[in-house]
Amino acid sequence: MTSAGSGDPAPIHIVVATDRAYLPWTATLLLSALDRHDPGALIVHLLHGGDVPDTDAQLLDGLVSRGGGTLLSHVVSDERIDALRRPSSGGWVTWYRLVVPDVLGGVGRVVLLDGDTFICEPLGPLWTTALDDSPLAAVANVVEPSKRGRVRALGIADPRTYFNAGVLLMDLDRLRSEDASSAMLRFAAENAHRISWLDQDTLNVVFNQRWKPLHPRWNAMNSLWTWASWAREVFGADAVREATQAPAVLHFEGPAMRKPWHYLNDHPWRDAYRATLARTPWASTPITDDTPAVHFIARLPRAWRFRAYWRWTKLRKKT
């Protein structure tokens, strides 16, 4: 893809949704992307609900411009999604991906990224992936056995064909021609009782059997490390090894302790993530759960930590 009248590659359009609480991690993601691209290569579309203060917006704009990118801010009004179920934790931003085709009118193709992703390699090969007859491309999700029945109940016969929505290559022209945003919003509103993973369930139902699978390198989820045997069932041993040894996009999905800003996180890329965070205007953001109780949990054998932390958080909520 080249710009009209120029031999230079057309810029890559990436989309990130955020709220004020997620700004440090959004900034870290964007800086990791800028670090791996030449000036002018990235146009960043920031979706938010209007709760990002002007001072923070200016800091984020400065970070992107210094890195050679362009930041475009888009406020998503509550009216677009007010019929949908509010998440049990976090804000409305998880729903914003359903309205991307309408919000970004005139943009033909985007790479949509969750705020807890981290770019390890240039996005060019992903950006130029041929979608053929598919509206979007994604990486399959590693669905744990206890959740596979729920996925099948959505009408997805093989849980290995259920994708993760943390990294999406989207053909917005195609999606607009299908009025896909209306279809997704309608399904989400009418099936609130059926969907647990909210926007991700919605996308999977609406695009069931109509998405192009990507190599797991493009969405190297925590599950490739923590659920390696189940991941090999989905991708095969070679692809899992390639994705963990040379990830292109990391995705720190999952519960709190799986995030690289959490005290208990021990991901192989944790230090690289935190070093990038330290170069953003949010460098002073403290590590989550840096407490004596969690310090004690960190001293337990690795296999015990998740369950110990889970029990401790339940106990903390009761007190």
LOBAFI-140233 format. One line per 3 residues: number of its first residue (from 1); their letters; for each residue x, y, z of C-alpha. Coordinates in steps of 0.05 Angstrom, whole numbers, plus 5000, padded with zeros to 4 digits. Example, Ala and Ser with C-alpha at 12.3 -4.5 7.8 and 13.67 -1.06 7.14 Angstrom:
<sites>
1 = as = 5246 4910 5156 ~ 5273 4979 5143
</sites>
This chain:
<sites>
1 = mts = 5000 5000 5000 ~ 5028 5067 4980 ~ 5005 5138 4986
4 = ags = 4977 5171 4924 ~ 5033 5202 4884 ~ 5086 5176 4930
7 = gdp = 5131 5116 4936 ~ 5126 5118 5012 ~ 5083 5065 5046
10 = api = 5015 5088 5068 ~ 5011 5100 5143 ~ 4984 5045 5187
13 = hiv = 4920 5064 5223 ~ 4916 5035 5293 ~ 4857 5042 5341
16 = vat = 4861 5041 5417 ~ 4803 5053 5465 ~ 4817 5080 5534
19 = dra = 4791 5115 5595 ~ 4829 5158 5645 ~ 4849 5098 5689
22 = ylp = 4881 5061 5630 ~ 4922 5120 5604 ~ 4989 5095 5632
25 = wta = 4982 5028 5596 ~ 4955 5061 5533 ~ 5016 5106 5532
28 = tll = 5062 5047 5541 ~ 5029 5010 5483 ~ 5034 5070 5437
31 = lsa = 5107 5083 5454 ~ 5123 5010 5441 ~ 5091 5017 5372
34 = ldr = 5126 5083 5357 ~ 5193 5053 5377 ~ 5187 5001 5321
37 = hdp = 5164 5046 5264 ~ 5194 5102 5223 ~ 5167 5173 5232
40 = gal = 5102 5182 5194 ~ 5086 5108 5194 ~ 5031 5109 5246
43 = ivh = 4964 5144 5253 ~ 4934 5131 5322 ~ 4859 5135 5331
46 = llh = 4844 5143 5405 ~ 4772 5126 5426 ~ 4747 5150 5493
49 = ggd = 4684 5172 5528 ~ 4704 5244 5540 ~ 4733 5230 5609
52 = vpd = 4806 5241 5589 ~ 4828 5308 5618 ~ 4857 5359 5570
55 = tda = 4924 5358 5606 ~ 4929 5282 5597 ~ 4907 5286 5525
58 = qll = 4962 5337 5512 ~ 5014 5292 5545 ~ 4992 5233 5502
61 = dgl = 4991 5276 5439 ~ 5062 5300 5455 ~ 5086 5228 5465
64 = vsr = 5058 5207 5398 ~ 5083 5268 5359 ~ 5153 5262 5388
67 = ggg = 5153 5190 5366 ~ 5136 5210 5295 ~ 5063 5191 5295
70 = tll = 4997 5227 5290 ~ 4943 5223 5345 ~ 4870 5233 5327
73 = shv = 4821 5235 5385 ~ 4749 5209 5377 ~ 4697 5217 5432
76 = vsd = 4646 5160 5433 ~ 4581 5185 5461 ~ 4544 5142 5512
79 = eri = 4483 5144 5468 ~ 4517 5097 5419 ~ 4522 5041 5470
82 = dal = 4473 5059 5525 ~ 4430 4998 5509 ~ 4487 4951 5526
85 = rrp = 4506 4918 5591 ~ 4556 4955 5633 ~ 4617 4911 5649
88 = ssg = 4623 4886 5721 ~ 4692 4918 5723 ~ 4720 4975 5682
91 = gwv = 4683 5024 5638 ~ 4645 5026 5573 ~ 4708 5024 5530
94 = twy = 4705 4949 5519 ~ 4644 4962 5475 ~ 4676 5016 5432
97 = rlv = 4705 4966 5382 ~ 4633 4951 5359 ~ 4625 5022 5332
100 = vpd = 4694 5031 5302 ~ 4669 5026 5230 ~ 4620 5083 5242
103 = vlg = 4664 5127 5285 ~ 4722 5124 5235 ~ 4682 5140 5172
106 = gvg = 4729 5147 5113 ~ 4784 5101 5141 ~ 4788 5037 5101
109 = rvv = 4828 4990 5145 ~ 4853 4990 5217 ~ 4892 4949 5267
112 = lld = 4853 4950 5332 ~ 4893 4938 5395 ~ 4873 4927 5467
115 = gdt = 4904 4974 5518 ~ 4941 4917 5551 ~ 4981 4898 5488
118 = fic = 5054 4913 5473 ~ 5086 4918 5405 ~ 5150 4878 5395
121 = epl = 5159 4882 5320 ~ 5135 4928 5263 ~ 5062 4920 5245
124 = gpl = 5073 4924 5170 ~ 5065 4849 5156 ~ 5000 4849 5195
127 = wtt = 4975 4913 5162 ~ 4986 4885 5092 ~ 4955 4817 5106
130 = ald = 4906 4798 5051 ~ 4837 4789 5082 ~ 4810 4755 5019
133 = dsp = 4734 4750 5031 ~ 4737 4760 5106 ~ 4716 4824 5142
136 = laa = 4770 4816 5194 ~ 4830 4776 5216 ~ 4847 4753 5287
139 = van = 4883 4702 5329 ~ 4844 4643 5358 ~ 4831 4646 5433
142 = vve = 4855 4591 5478 ~ 4790 4571 5512 ~ 4799 4533 5577
145 = psk = 4760 4467 5581 ~ 4710 4494 5633 ~ 4689 4549 5584
148 = rgr = 4684 4509 5520 ~ 4611 4490 5532 ~ 4593 4563 5539
151 = vra = 4627 4579 5472 ~ 4590 4522 5438 ~ 4524 4549 5467
154 = lgi = 4537 4613 5427 ~ 4533 4571 5364 ~ 4608 4562 5354
157 = adp = 4615 4487 5345 ~ 4691 4484 5353 ~ 4720 4528 5409
160 = rty = 4785 4530 5370 ~ 4749 4575 5320 ~ 4732 4627 5373
163 = fna = 4779 4687 5366 ~ 4809 4736 5415 ~ 4789 4808 5402
166 = gvl = 4851 4840 5432 ~ 4885 4847 5363 ~ 4841 4854 5302
169 = lmd = 4856 4873 5230 ~ 4790 4903 5206 ~ 4765 4919 5136
172 = ldr = 4723 4980 5155 ~ 4697 4991 5084 ~ 4670 4920 5083
175 = lrs = 4641 4927 5153 ~ 4606 4991 5135 ~ 4577 4960 5072
178 = eda = 4547 4905 5116 ~ 4523 4955 5169 ~ 4562 4911 5217
181 = ssa = 4560 4960 5275 ~ 4484 4958 5276 ~ 4485 4882 5274
184 = mlr = 4534 4877 5332 ~ 4498 4929 5375 ~ 4432 4894 5363
187 = faa = 4459 4826 5382 ~ 4494 4852 5444 ~ 4431 4887 5468
190 = ena = 4384 4828 5455 ~ 4431 4775 5483 ~ 4459 4806 5546
193 = hri = 4440 4744 5586 ~ 4480 4699 5539 ~ 4546 4735 5532
196 = swl = 4599 4734 5586 ~ 4658 4761 5546 ~ 4614 4819 5522
199 = dqd = 4644 4850 5459 ~ 4687 4789 5444 ~ 4627 4742 5446
202 = tln = 4588 4791 5402 ~ 4643 4795 5350 ~ 4650 4719 5348
205 = vvf = 4577 4707 5338 ~ 4568 4760 5284 ~ 4630 4738 5247
208 = nqr = 4627 4663 5261 ~ 4665 4627 5205 ~ 4679 4694 5171
211 = wkp = 4746 4714 5200 ~ 4816 4700 5176 ~ 4862 4664 5227
214 = lhp = 4929 4697 5242 ~ 4992 4666 5269 ~ 4992 4672 5346
217 = rwn = 5054 4716 5341 ~ 5006 4773 5325 ~ 4969 4764 5391
220 = amn = 5016 4727 5437 ~ 4970 4720 5497 ~ 4989 4700 5568
223 = slw = 4954 4634 5554 ~ 5011 4613 5508 ~ 5055 4610 5570
226 = twa = 5006 4593 5626 ~ 4963 4543 5587 ~ 5016 4517 5539
229 = swa = 4985 4448 5531 ~ 4917 4476 5513 ~ 4950 4528 5467
232 = rev = 4984 4471 5429 ~ 4916 4440 5418 ~ 4894 4504 5383
235 = fga = 4957 4525 5345 ~ 5004 4466 5344 ~ 5071 4461 5379
238 = dav = 5112 4497 5326 ~ 5067 4559 5324 ~ 5066 4563 5400
241 = rea = 5141 4559 5403 ~ 5149 4612 5348 ~ 5100 4659 5383
244 = tqa = 5132 4653 5452 ~ 5203 4659 5426 ~ 5190 4716 5377
247 = pav = 5124 4751 5392 ~ 5103 4808 5346 ~ 5047 4834 5391
250 = lhf = 5042 4814 5464 ~ 4975 4813 5498 ~ 4972 4812 5574
253 = egp = 4901 4787 5577 ~ 4870 4756 5639 ~ 4863 4774 5712
256 = amr = 4900 4827 5751 ~ 4964 4789 5768 ~ 4975 4774 5694
259 = kpw = 4984 4848 5678 ~ 5056 4872 5672 ~ 5041 4929 5721
262 = hyl = 5022 4880 5776 ~ 5072 4861 5831 ~ 5063 4786 5819
265 = ndh = 5073 4789 5743 ~ 5132 4747 5721 ~ 5123 4749 5645
268 = pwr = 5188 4743 5605 ~ 5173 4812 5575 ~ 5154 4846 5640
271 = day = 5219 4885 5647 ~ 5216 4910 5575 ~ 5145 4933 5587
274 = rat = 5162 4969 5651 ~ 5223 5002 5619 ~ 5178 5029 5564
277 = lar = 5127 5054 5616 ~ 5185 5090 5650 ~ 5195 5132 5587
280 = tpw = 5123 5157 5585 ~ 5094 5217 5623 ~ 5062 5165 5669
283 = ast = 5129 5136 5693 ~ 5112 5148 5766 ~ 5050 5102 5763
286 = pit = 5060 5053 5821 ~ 5062 4978 5813 ~ 4994 4948 5831
289 = ddt = 4987 4909 5896 ~ 5056 4926 5921 ~ 5036 4905 5992
292 = pav = 5065 4861 6047 ~ 5012 4808 6036 ~ 5027 4803 5962
295 = hfi = 5102 4804 5976 ~ 5090 4741 6018 ~ 5050 4709 5961
298 = arl = 5108 4724 5913 ~ 5153 4680 5957 ~ 5108 4619 5947
301 = pra = 5124 4568 5893 ~ 5102 4595 5825 ~ 5047 4542 5817
304 = wrf = 5014 4564 5882 ~ 5013 4640 5871 ~ 4951 4648 5828
307 = ray = 4906 4609 5874 ~ 4936 4643 5936 ~ 4925 4712 5906
310 = wrw = 4855 4694 5884 ~ 4837 4672 5955 ~ 4869 4733 5985
313 = tkl = 4830 4781 5940 ~ 4765 4746 5959 ~ 4782 4753 6032
316 = rkk = 4800 4826 6022 ~ 4732 4841 5991 ~ 4697 4812 6052
319 = t = 4735 4856 6102
</sites>
